């Protein structure tokens, strides 16, 4: 029987330079879409996919992230005293049980592949998921749950993939497609950050993965790739070279690149418009500024 997927790695050790100066003291993953930090969306998605062990790869300055998952007795007591039951429930839903969450450190930001490798001792000989909290995906069925369902049929390695315009492919890992089966593609290669015009397809890898322990073995080599970083996609491709399957999975949903300012702003607007308590007011404001912009043309 195929091993059940119970562990997920959340690499959150990056420097977040695109959000400086905010990220000088606030971890990027704690920044909020409306009132929920990015990391909460990632945890909720993992839980919905059946994940039971949450492994964070952190670094210096990410203390706020660890505190976020602890109980806050004083705050809870205050809310209880004031009868703010709804808020109390929201607050309690962010607590993680003891032992459910593990932290390991990446002491130098050597790349995503290296961050995942830092968690190797917490992953036994079993498949594991990787979730990048700065890729937020709005979907009816959460993206990782969609992938877990497909993975139950295929096994192997699986990466979430989406179509991107040719000019944007150089910012992603791009799949070299062997066979296109619609929802899934099999691959014969993967190129990290290809030069303009050299991308093998328009299918880019985004921040959801289901991987085999072979990928961790490949990361042992600590080979640097594009941008001088140890790339996760290179290790996945090396596992494929050794005969393992690597599938691209076209997920259903809308992905926001919250690692970039414009993606973060779009997500903020989209998630706010989805909230009954905010929708009307925000929509009216958007209409108003669109109207003034048009009038000024
Ligand atoms: P990014 O490429 O977005 O890098 O990393 P970053 O450092 O977070 O942000 P910028 O580019 O400086 O603004 C993608 C994911 O990989 C993690 C990041 O935390 C993020 O979740 N990562 C990246 C690590 O954990 N360690 C690394 O060495 C690099």
Boltz pocket constraint, residues with backbone or C-beta under 6 A from the ligand:
constraints:
  - pocket:
      binder: B
      contacts: [[A, 11], [A, 12], [A, 13], [A, 14], [A, 15], [A, 16], [A, 17], [A, 18], [A, 19], [A, 28], [A, 57], [A, 106], [A, 108], [A, 109], [A, 110], [A, 111], [A, 112], [A, 114], [A, 115], [A, 131], [A, 132], [A, 133], [A, 134], [A, 259]]
      max_distance: 6.0
